[in-house]
Amino acid sequence: IDYRMLPEYKVLASHEDARTAYRWMLNNGPAGNTDPAAKVYVAGDSAGANMTLVLAAWVRDQRVKKIDAAIAMAPLTDATMQSPSFRRNVPTDPFLGPSLGKLVRMPSFALSLFSSFGMGTNSTSPTVSPLLGPLDSLPPILLQVSNAEMLYDDSVRYCNKAQASGSPVELQAWPTLVHIFQAFGPDLPEAKDALQLQAEFLNAHN
């Protein structure tokens, strides 16, 4: 999806674009015709992974065809940035650490306010923090993340809460890899393995 992005647009604009795209997919088949889509899968990485999880909750609450399965790679699930790994993993995250490392040293309340200001909406809202909303009745969701990422605990917390709510969510984690390491396939063996596991996950829900 060529969605509207920060900082030119507020974060809610990207989620509106995701909903628009989902409605379009429901009425248009893979060939671009008007045959309704028989199966709908959603996937995203980083900011796109956040959009994927927010969309999954939105679709659950609408009277539309449900998502058959979803994949989220290194999602932000708590936009207040309160997960322990946001601070713990600054030294081990060469992608996010340099840009967010100083920011997360702020007191928790100030960090939450700063996040809300930057996104243009309340950072505690499930519309940007899917972890903070109800996680029952979700479609099958696969989370993939590296344990060296600042976003690692966002995936762990989301998976734990979703599973406790009865949703079929699973987490796959790799050690000491960079943010969105899947993008380095086929050159990185771990990336190839992760993409293969994604394919197996989708085939299992075909």
C-alpha positions as CSV (number, residue, x, y, z in Angstrom):
1,I,0.0,0.0,0.0
2,D,1.3,3.4,-0.9
3,Y,0.0,4.9,2.4
4,R,0.4,8.4,3.8
5,M,3.4,8.6,6.1
6,L,4.8,10.7,8.9
7,P,5.8,13.5,9.2
8,E,3.8,14.9,6.2
9,Y,0.6,13.2,7.6
10,K,-0.5,12.2,11.0
11,V,-0.4,8.5,11.8
12,L,-4.1,7.9,11.6
13,A,-4.0,8.8,7.9
14,S,-2.0,5.6,7.3
15,H,-4.5,3.5,9.1
16,E,-7.3,5.1,7.0
17,D,-5.4,4.1,3.9
18,A,-5.1,0.5,5.1
19,R,-8.9,0.3,5.7
20,T,-9.5,1.7,2.3
21,A,-7.2,-0.8,0.7
22,Y,-8.8,-3.7,2.6
23,R,-12.3,-2.7,1.4
24,W,-10.9,-2.6,-2.2
25,M,-9.4,-6.0,-1.9
26,L,-12.6,-7.5,-0.7
27,N,-14.3,-6.5,-4.0
28,N,-11.4,-7.1,-6.4
29,G,-9.7,-10.4,-7.1
30,P,-5.9,-10.9,-7.7
31,A,-6.3,-10.3,-11.5
32,G,-7.8,-6.8,-10.8
33,N,-11.3,-7.9,-11.8
34,T,-14.4,-7.4,-9.7
35,D,-14.7,-11.0,-8.5
36,P,-14.7,-10.9,-4.7
37,A,-11.5,-12.1,-3.1
38,A,-11.8,-15.6,-1.8
39,K,-8.9,-15.4,0.6
40,V,-7.4,-12.3,2.2
41,Y,-4.0,-12.2,3.9
42,V,-2.4,-9.1,5.4
43,A,1.3,-8.6,6.1
44,G,3.6,-5.7,7.1
45,D,6.9,-4.9,8.6
46,S,7.8,-2.2,11.2
47,A,5.3,0.6,10.7
48,G,3.4,-1.6,8.3
49,A,3.3,-4.3,11.0
50,N,1.6,-1.9,13.3
51,M,-0.9,-1.1,10.6
52,T,-1.5,-4.9,10.1
53,L,-2.4,-5.5,13.8
54,V,-4.5,-2.3,14.0
55,L,-6.3,-3.4,10.8
56,A,-6.9,-6.9,12.2
57,A,-8.7,-5.5,15.2
58,W,-10.7,-3.1,13.1
59,V,-11.8,-5.9,10.7
60,R,-12.8,-8.1,13.6
61,D,-15.3,-5.4,14.7
62,Q,-16.8,-4.7,11.3
63,R,-19.4,-6.6,9.3
64,V,-17.0,-7.5,6.5
65,K,-15.1,-10.6,5.4
66,K,-12.5,-11.4,8.1
67,I,-8.8,-11.6,7.5
68,D,-7.8,-15.2,6.9
69,A,-4.3,-14.8,8.3
70,A,-1.8,-12.0,9.0
71,I,2.0,-11.6,9.4
72,A,3.6,-8.8,11.4
73,M,7.3,-8.3,11.4
74,A,8.7,-6.3,14.3
75,P,5.5,-4.4,15.0
76,L,5.1,-1.4,17.4
77,T,2.2,-2.5,19.6
78,D,2.5,0.0,22.4
79,A,3.1,3.5,21.1
80,T,3.7,4.8,24.6
81,M,7.1,3.0,24.2
82,Q,6.9,1.5,27.7
83,S,8.1,-2.0,26.8
84,P,11.4,-2.8,28.7
85,S,13.3,-3.6,25.5
86,F,12.8,0.0,24.3
87,R,15.5,0.9,26.8
88,R,17.3,-2.4,27.3
89,N,18.0,-3.0,23.6
90,V,19.2,0.5,22.6
91,P,22.9,-0.8,22.4
92,T,21.9,-3.8,20.4
93,D,19.6,-2.2,17.8
94,P,21.7,-0.4,15.2
95,F,18.6,0.5,13.2
96,L,16.4,2.2,15.9
97,G,18.9,2.8,18.6
98,P,20.7,5.8,17.1
99,S,17.4,7.7,16.4
100,L,15.3,6.6,19.5
101,G,18.0,5.9,22.1
102,K,18.1,9.4,23.6
103,L,14.3,9.8,23.3
104,V,13.6,6.7,25.5
105,R,15.7,8.2,28.4
106,M,12.8,10.6,29.0
107,P,10.5,9.9,32.0
108,S,7.6,7.6,31.1
109,F,4.9,10.2,31.3
110,A,6.9,12.6,29.2
111,L,7.8,9.9,26.6
112,S,4.1,9.1,26.2
113,L,3.2,12.7,25.8
114,F,6.0,13.2,23.2
115,S,4.8,10.1,21.3
116,S,1.2,11.4,21.3
117,F,2.3,14.8,20.0
118,G,4.4,13.2,17.2
119,M,1.7,11.0,16.0
120,G,-1.1,13.5,16.3
121,T,-3.3,11.2,18.5
122,N,-3.3,9.7,22.0
123,S,-0.6,7.1,22.1
124,T,-2.6,5.0,24.5
125,S,-5.4,4.6,21.9
126,P,-5.8,1.1,20.3
127,T,-6.0,2.8,17.0
128,V,-2.2,3.2,17.2
129,S,-1.4,0.8,20.1
130,P,-3.1,-2.5,19.3
131,L,-1.7,-4.0,22.5
132,L,-3.8,-1.7,24.6
133,G,-7.1,-2.8,23.0
134,P,-9.0,-6.1,23.3
135,L,-7.1,-8.9,21.6
136,D,-9.8,-11.6,21.5
137,S,-11.3,-13.1,18.3
138,L,-8.4,-12.2,16.1
139,P,-7.4,-14.1,13.0
140,P,-4.3,-16.3,13.0
141,I,-1.4,-14.0,13.3
142,L,2.4,-14.7,13.0
143,L,4.8,-12.3,14.7
144,Q,8.5,-12.4,13.8
145,V,11.1,-10.3,15.6
146,S,14.7,-10.3,16.7
147,N,15.4,-10.3,20.4
148,A,18.0,-7.6,19.9
149,E,15.4,-5.1,18.7
150,M,14.0,-2.3,20.7
151,L,10.6,-3.5,19.6
152,Y,11.2,-7.1,20.8
153,D,9.0,-6.9,24.0
154,D,6.2,-5.2,22.0
155,S,5.8,-8.6,20.2
156,V,6.2,-10.6,23.3
157,R,3.6,-8.6,25.2
158,Y,1.2,-8.7,22.3
159,C,1.5,-12.4,21.8
160,N,1.0,-13.2,25.5
161,K,-2.1,-11.0,25.8
162,A,-3.6,-12.3,22.6
163,Q,-3.0,-15.9,23.5
164,A,-4.5,-15.3,27.0
165,S,-7.5,-13.8,25.2
166,G,-7.9,-17.0,23.1
167,S,-6.6,-15.7,19.8
168,P,-4.3,-17.9,17.6
169,V,-1.2,-15.7,17.7
170,E,2.3,-17.2,17.6
171,L,5.7,-15.6,18.0
172,Q,8.9,-16.5,16.3
173,A,12.1,-14.8,17.6
174,W,15.7,-14.8,16.4
175,P,18.8,-13.8,18.4
176,T,21.1,-10.9,17.7
177,L,19.6,-9.8,14.3
178,V,18.8,-6.3,13.1
179,H,15.3,-4.7,12.7
180,I,13.5,-6.3,9.7
181,F,16.3,-8.8,9.0
182,Q,13.9,-10.6,6.6
183,A,14.7,-7.9,4.1
184,F,18.2,-9.4,3.7
185,G,17.0,-12.6,2.2
186,P,18.2,-14.5,0.2
187,D,21.7,-13.4,1.3
188,L,21.1,-14.0,5.0
189,P,20.3,-17.6,6.0
190,E,18.1,-16.5,8.9
191,A,16.1,-14.3,6.6
192,K,15.5,-17.2,4.2
193,D,14.4,-19.3,7.1
194,A,12.0,-16.6,8.3
195,L,10.4,-16.2,4.9
196,Q,10.0,-19.9,4.6
197,L,8.2,-20.0,7.9
198,Q,6.0,-17.3,6.7
199,A,5.1,-19.3,3.6
200,E,4.4,-22.4,5.8
201,F,2.2,-20.3,8.0
202,L,0.1,-19.0,5.1
203,N,-0.2,-22.4,3.6
204,A,-1.5,-23.7,6.9
205,H,-4.3,-21.2,6.7
206,N,-5.1,-21.5,3.0
